[in-house]
Structures are given as C-alpha cells and as structure tokens.
Amino acid sequence: MYSLIRLPFAAVTLMALSFFAPASVSESNPATAVSVITSGNTNKNRSAEITEKYSLWQLQTEGISIDLFSYAMKGYNYLNEHRRLNNPGIITIIDFSKPSDEKRLYILDVFTGKLLFKTLVAHGRNSGKELAKSFSNAASSFSSSLGFYVTSDTYNGKHGYSLRLNGCEKGFNDNAYKRAVVVHGADYVSESFIQQNGFLGRSHGCPAIPSALSQKIIDVIKDGSCLFIYSPVKTYLIQSALLKS
C-alpha cells in the first residue's frame, strides 16, 4: 500500500507536449487548437504553454488543478511520443484527491480543450471510504491503482458493457489487466446512492462510473486513449517512470 501525502508540483519537470491537432481543428478554431512545442524549448516555455492552455480551457472552473493537469499532460505526452495511443485525441483524468461524493472524472478533447464528460467515479473498497487513501497493484487487494493506463477493447461481462485497461507503470498498475480492473457502469455510482449513504459505493478496484453514462463514456475513450488515475501520493509522484521521463 502507498501512503498519502501532498507534494508540491515544483518537484516535477515538464517535458515538451506533442499534441498534433488535425488541420480541420486548427483551421476551424485556431484560438483553441493545441500548438506543438518543440524539444528545443526551455522548461520555462513548456510550463508557460501548459499554463496558457489550462487558462484558455478554463479548467480551474471545472475543478481541475494546474498540478493535476500538468502531471496528466506529461504522461500523455510520453505515451503519445512512444506511439502507445491509438486514440490520442482523448484523455481521461480521475482525481482521487477528491472525495467520492464529488464529480472527479474528467474526459477532455486534447485538441480543443472541450470537456466532454465530468462525472462521478468509484474507487476500490480497500482504498478507503469517502476518500481513497491507500492504493495497491496486488491481485485480490480490492484497491485502486494509481498512474497511467491505455484503454483497450470492450466486452460484455457481469457488469454489462465494460472496457479493459492496460496499466503502463510497473509496480503501480501493471497488474490491472490480470486483476480485471476495468471501466464499467454500476448502480452504486449515483447521486441517489450519495444521498442515502453520504458517499459512493466502492468497487473491487475498478474505476466504476454511472450506469446511465457508461456506454457513452466507454465508446468515447475505448481503443487506445490515455487514462490517468491521480492522488498526491509521495511514492508514486517520485517513482513514476512516466513523470520522471
């Protein structure tokens, strides 16, 4: 298990973003299309670019912190540069620093900055009650796992239409596929459940989402998009290979 601690973002050095907006996006809406930052730019310029997009897209008003956005873009960039993303236009960010009664799953169009979804998401049963405080990569831990994932294929299982995930970070989430950690809908992920209990129900480690939105969300993020599960855990933020790249 990993312990929870808040770590200032200054500890992480940002690398160049490699967002490549299609011509149609750039031509139709040049004010919001993401520009390419070349590797020759300084860290200061790269940080400024991230800050600019964060402000332009008004992510603070949606509850996404600049630290979270910067971490997410760093890992996204690594996966995209290494050709791991077949669906590079989408990123899913899950903020487990927030309690489960808040909407803490965000799906962004990285070409335009449009927020496609903002909704509830459950954490694992053994990660905590209202707040996820501990995380594990172990089988049968019933805990959530931090880090970057690439979405895979869909299937119909005991939770209905579901989406497999490939964990990209050794020691943190690389057992996700074997553990059957998937995106699926669940009745315990709802406002009515929160009203009755004060917090969401919990999964066996899956990032479970509202049943009413599950098919729409899965169809948007499936087949090779980036998914990032975040919590300010010192061990993860220091040791993550993607954040150190």
C-alpha positions as CSV (number, residue, x, y, z in Angstrom):
1,M,0.0,0.0,0.0
2,Y,1.1,3.6,-0.6
3,S,0.7,6.4,1.9
4,L,-1.0,9.7,1.1
5,I,1.0,12.9,1.2
6,R,0.7,16.2,-0.6
7,L,3.7,17.0,-2.7
8,P,4.3,20.4,-4.4
9,F,4.3,20.3,-8.2
10,A,7.7,22.0,-8.4
11,A,9.3,18.6,-7.9
12,V,8.2,17.6,-11.4
13,T,10.0,18.9,-14.6
14,L,7.7,19.2,-17.6
15,M,8.6,17.8,-20.9
16,A,7.6,19.1,-24.4
17,L,4.0,18.5,-25.4
18,S,3.5,16.6,-28.6
19,F,-0.1,17.4,-29.4
20,F,-0.8,17.3,-33.1
21,A,-4.1,18.9,-34.0
22,P,-5.7,17.9,-37.3
23,A,-5.8,20.6,-39.9
24,S,-9.6,20.7,-39.6
25,V,-9.3,21.6,-35.9
26,S,-6.6,24.2,-36.4
27,E,-8.3,25.9,-39.4
28,S,-11.8,26.0,-37.9
29,N,-10.8,27.1,-34.4
30,P,-7.2,28.4,-34.2
31,A,-7.8,30.0,-30.9
32,T,-8.3,26.7,-29.1
33,A,-6.2,24.3,-31.2
34,V,-3.2,22.9,-29.3
35,S,0.1,24.0,-30.7
36,V,3.2,21.8,-30.9
37,I,6.1,22.7,-28.6
38,T,9.5,21.6,-30.0
39,S,12.1,19.8,-27.9
40,G,14.3,22.9,-28.2
41,N,12.1,25.0,-26.0
42,T,13.1,25.6,-22.4
43,N,11.2,24.1,-19.4
44,K,10.0,27.6,-18.7
45,N,8.4,27.9,-22.1
46,R,6.9,24.5,-21.8
47,S,5.4,25.3,-18.4
48,A,4.1,28.6,-19.8
49,E,2.4,26.6,-22.7
50,I,0.7,24.3,-20.2
51,T,-0.4,27.3,-18.1
52,E,-1.8,29.0,-21.2
53,K,-3.9,26.0,-22.2
54,Y,-5.0,25.5,-18.7
55,S,-6.3,29.1,-18.5
56,L,-7.7,29.1,-22.1
57,W,-9.7,26.0,-21.5
58,Q,-10.9,27.3,-18.1
59,L,-10.1,24.0,-16.4
60,Q,-9.9,25.6,-12.9
61,T,-13.6,26.4,-13.0
62,E,-14.2,22.7,-13.6
63,G,-12.2,21.7,-10.5
64,I,-9.0,20.5,-12.3
65,S,-5.9,21.9,-10.6
66,I,-2.9,23.1,-12.6
67,D,-0.7,20.5,-10.9
68,L,-3.1,17.7,-11.9
69,F,-3.4,19.0,-15.5
70,S,0.4,19.2,-15.8
71,Y,1.0,15.7,-14.4
72,A,-1.6,14.3,-16.8
73,M,-0.2,16.1,-19.8
74,K,3.3,14.9,-19.1
75,G,2.3,11.2,-19.0
76,Y,0.0,11.7,-22.0
77,N,2.9,13.1,-23.9
78,Y,5.2,10.2,-23.1
79,L,2.6,7.7,-24.2
80,N,1.9,9.6,-27.4
81,E,5.6,10.0,-28.3
82,H,6.1,6.3,-27.8
83,R,3.1,5.5,-30.1
84,R,1.1,3.8,-27.4
85,L,-2.1,5.8,-28.1
86,N,-4.3,4.8,-31.0
87,N,-6.9,7.3,-29.8
88,P,-4.7,10.3,-29.0
89,G,-7.5,12.9,-29.1
90,I,-8.9,11.9,-25.7
91,I,-7.6,11.9,-22.1
92,T,-9.4,10.7,-19.1
93,I,-8.3,12.2,-15.7
94,I,-9.5,10.7,-12.4
95,D,-8.8,12.8,-9.4
96,F,-8.7,10.6,-6.3
97,S,-7.6,13.6,-4.1
98,K,-11.3,14.4,-4.1
99,P,-13.9,12.5,-2.0
100,S,-16.3,10.2,-3.8
101,D,-19.3,12.4,-3.4
102,E,-17.7,14.9,-5.9
103,K,-17.6,14.6,-9.6
104,R,-13.9,13.7,-10.1
105,L,-13.7,12.0,-13.5
106,Y,-12.9,14.3,-16.4
107,I,-12.7,13.5,-20.1
108,L,-11.0,16.1,-22.3
109,D,-10.6,16.5,-26.0
110,V,-6.9,17.4,-26.1
111,F,-7.1,19.1,-29.5
112,T,-9.7,21.6,-28.5
113,G,-9.8,21.6,-24.7
114,K,-13.5,20.7,-24.6
115,L,-14.7,18.9,-21.5
116,L,-16.7,16.0,-22.9
117,F,-17.7,14.5,-19.5
118,K,-17.4,15.4,-15.8
119,T,-19.0,12.8,-13.6
120,L,-18.8,10.5,-10.5
121,V,-16.4,7.6,-10.3
122,A,-15.9,5.0,-7.6
123,H,-12.6,3.8,-6.0
124,G,-11.7,0.4,-4.7
125,R,-13.3,-0.9,-1.5
126,N,-10.0,-1.2,0.4
127,S,-8.7,2.1,-0.8
128,G,-10.9,4.0,1.7
129,K,-14.4,5.0,2.4
130,E,-15.3,8.6,1.4
131,L,-11.7,9.3,0.3
132,A,-9.2,6.9,-1.4
133,K,-6.2,6.9,0.9
134,S,-4.3,3.7,0.0
135,F,-3.6,2.0,-3.3
136,S,-2.3,-1.3,-4.4
137,N,-1.2,-3.2,-7.6
138,A,-1.7,-6.6,-6.0
139,A,-4.2,-9.2,-7.0
140,S,-7.3,-9.5,-4.8
141,S,-6.4,-6.3,-3.0
142,F,-9.7,-4.7,-3.9
143,S,-7.8,-1.4,-4.1
144,S,-7.5,1.2,-6.8
145,S,-4.1,1.6,-8.6
146,L,-2.5,4.9,-9.5
147,G,-0.9,6.0,-12.7
148,F,-1.3,6.0,-16.4
149,Y,-3.3,3.5,-18.4
150,V,-4.1,2.9,-22.1
151,T,-7.7,1.8,-22.8
152,S,-8.1,-1.4,-24.6
153,D,-11.1,-3.4,-26.0
154,T,-14.7,-3.7,-24.8
155,Y,-16.7,-6.7,-23.8
156,N,-20.0,-7.7,-22.1
157,G,-19.5,-9.2,-18.7
158,K,-21.1,-9.4,-15.3
159,H,-21.2,-5.5,-15.1
160,G,-22.5,-5.2,-18.7
161,Y,-20.7,-3.2,-21.3
162,S,-17.1,-2.8,-20.0
163,L,-13.7,-1.6,-21.0
164,R,-10.4,-3.3,-20.4
165,L,-7.4,-1.3,-19.2
166,N,-3.7,-1.8,-19.7
167,G,-1.6,-0.4,-16.8
168,C,1.6,1.3,-18.1
169,E,3.5,1.7,-14.8
170,K,5.5,-1.2,-13.4
171,G,4.9,-1.7,-9.7
172,F,1.9,0.7,-9.7
173,N,-0.7,-0.6,-12.1
174,D,0.8,-3.1,-14.5
175,N,-1.3,-5.9,-13.0
176,A,-4.5,-4.1,-13.9
177,Y,-5.3,-6.3,-16.9
178,K,-4.7,-9.5,-14.9
179,R,-6.7,-8.1,-12.0
180,A,-9.6,-7.4,-14.4
181,V,-9.5,-3.7,-13.4
182,V,-11.9,-2.3,-16.0
183,V,-14.2,0.7,-16.6
184,H,-17.8,-0.4,-16.1
185,G,-21.1,1.0,-15.0
186,A,-22.5,0.5,-11.5
187,D,-25.8,1.4,-9.8
188,Y,-23.8,2.4,-6.6
189,V,-22.2,5.3,-8.6
190,S,-25.1,7.7,-8.5
191,E,-26.4,10.8,-6.7
192,S,-29.2,8.8,-5.1
193,F,-26.6,6.5,-3.5
194,I,-24.7,9.5,-2.2
195,Q,-27.9,11.0,-0.7
196,Q,-28.7,7.8,1.1
197,N,-25.1,7.0,2.3
198,G,-23.1,10.2,2.1
199,F,-20.6,8.6,-0.3
200,L,-20.4,6.4,-3.3
201,G,-20.4,2.6,-3.2
202,R,-17.0,1.0,-3.8
203,S,-15.6,-1.4,-6.4
204,H,-13.1,-4.2,-6.3
205,G,-10.5,-1.7,-7.7
206,C,-12.3,-0.7,-10.9
207,P,-13.0,2.9,-11.8
208,A,-16.7,2.3,-11.9
209,I,-18.9,5.0,-13.4
210,P,-22.7,5.8,-13.5
211,S,-24.6,3.2,-15.4
212,A,-26.6,5.8,-17.4
213,L,-23.3,7.2,-18.9
214,S,-21.2,4.0,-19.1
215,Q,-21.8,3.1,-22.8
216,K,-21.4,6.7,-24.0
217,I,-18.2,7.2,-22.0
218,I,-16.7,3.8,-22.9
219,D,-17.4,4.4,-26.6
220,V,-15.5,7.7,-26.5
221,I,-12.4,6.5,-24.6
222,K,-12.0,2.9,-25.9
223,D,-9.3,1.6,-28.2
224,G,-6.2,3.3,-27.1
225,S,-6.8,6.6,-25.2
226,C,-4.9,7.7,-22.2
227,L,-6.4,7.4,-18.7
228,F,-4.7,8.8,-15.6
229,I,-5.7,8.0,-12.0
230,Y,-4.2,10.5,-9.6
231,S,-3.7,11.0,-5.9
232,P,-0.9,13.1,-4.3
233,V,1.0,10.0,-3.0
234,K,4.6,10.7,-2.5
235,T,5.8,7.3,-3.5
236,Y,4.0,7.5,-6.8
237,L,4.9,11.0,-7.7
238,I,8.6,10.4,-7.0
239,Q,9.0,7.0,-8.5
240,S,6.7,7.1,-11.6
241,A,8.8,6.5,-14.7
242,L,6.4,8.5,-16.8
243,L,6.6,11.5,-14.6
244,K,10.4,11.3,-14.4
245,S,10.8,11.0,-18.2
